[in-house]
């Protein structure tokens, strides 16, 4: 069994993942290539992995198979690998509206809060591309992490002092941004 691949061999695996050729990949990883090699396969220019390709193109069963080849402690690492634009496989699945793939990736510790080079996370990609089912899923799954820190507004906890409303909003924005940053860092600490 091979333990390293040339770029041309990696490109073949990427091609098979892109087009959903599950049977060829099963043959490759059971008879020709050691499954550990999957962690090293990426395009030399774009940095995409087989997980990017399968996620972008909606190949759920192929992704399930590839995930079985990885030890649990490596899944988060490969699923959060970024391409040259900072996109993860989850960005691409959200962008293309593949809700079942988004669910699978999240169940395997893909981080929806990673921002790409354009400062977009997967929530933004889903929303901006009218992928309502993906957006709803992400918001439902991760809403409690943000809501825990937010107090509901009522007349009792709203005070008005003329001239201070802009300052208050600015302070609240800073606090909210800081809380979001802190929560995101906590997610990254559990690697």
Residue pairs with C-beta under 8 A, 6 or more apart in sequence:
1 31
1 32
1 33
1 34
2 9
2 32
2 33
2 34
2 37
3 34
3 36
3 37
4 37
4 40
5 13
5 33
5 37
5 40
5 41
7 44
9 33
10 40
10 41
10 42
10 43
10 44
11 43
13 25
13 28
13 33
13 41
13 50
14 41
14 42
14 43
14 48
14 49
14 50
14 53
15 21
16 24
16 25
16 28
16 50
17 25
17 50
17 51
17 53
17 54
17 59
17 62
17 66
18 53
18 54
18 56
18 57
19 57
20 54
20 57
20 58
20 59
20 62
21 62
22 59
22 61
22 62
22 65
25 50
25 62
25 65
25 66
26 65
29 35
29 38
29 69
35 69
35 70
38 50
38 66
38 69
38 70
38 78
39 70
39 74
39 77
39 78
41 49
41 50
42 48
42 49
42 81
43 83
45 84
46 83
46 84
47 81
47 82
47 83
47 84
48 83
49 78
49 81
49 83
49 89
50 66
51 63
51 66
51 78
51 79
51 81
51 89
52 83
52 87
52 88
52 89
52 92
53 59
54 62
54 63
54 66
54 89
54 101
55 63
55 89
55 90
55 92
55 93
55 96
55 98
55 101
55 105
56 89
56 92
56 93
56 95
56 96
57 96
58 96
58 98
58 101
60 98
60 100
60 101
60 104
63 101
63 104
63 105
64 104
67 75
67 104
67 108
70 78
75 108
75 109
76 108
76 109
76 110
76 111
76 191
77 191
79 88
79 89
79 90
79 105
79 108
79 109
79 110
79 111
80 88
80 109
80 110
80 111
80 114
81 88
81 89
82 88
82 114
82 116
85 116
85 117
85 118
86 114
86 115
86 116
86 117
86 118
87 116
88 110
88 111
88 114
88 116
88 122
89 105
89 110
90 102
90 105
90 106
90 110
90 111
90 112
90 114
90 122
91 114
91 116
91 120
91 121
91 122
91 125
93 101
93 102
93 105
93 134
94 102
94 112
94 122
94 123
94 125
94 126
94 129
94 131
94 134
94 138
95 125
95 126
95 129
95 131
96 129
96 131
97 126
97 129
97 131
97 133
97 134
98 134
99 131
99 133
99 134
99 137
102 122
102 126
102 134
102 137
102 138
103 137
106 112
106 138
106 141
111 187
111 188
112 121
112 122
112 123
112 138
112 142
113 121
113 122
113 184
113 187
114 121
114 122
115 121
120 128
122 134
122 138
123 135
123 138
123 139
125 131
126 132
126 134
126 135
126 138
127 135
145 183
146 180
146 183
149 179
149 183
151 157
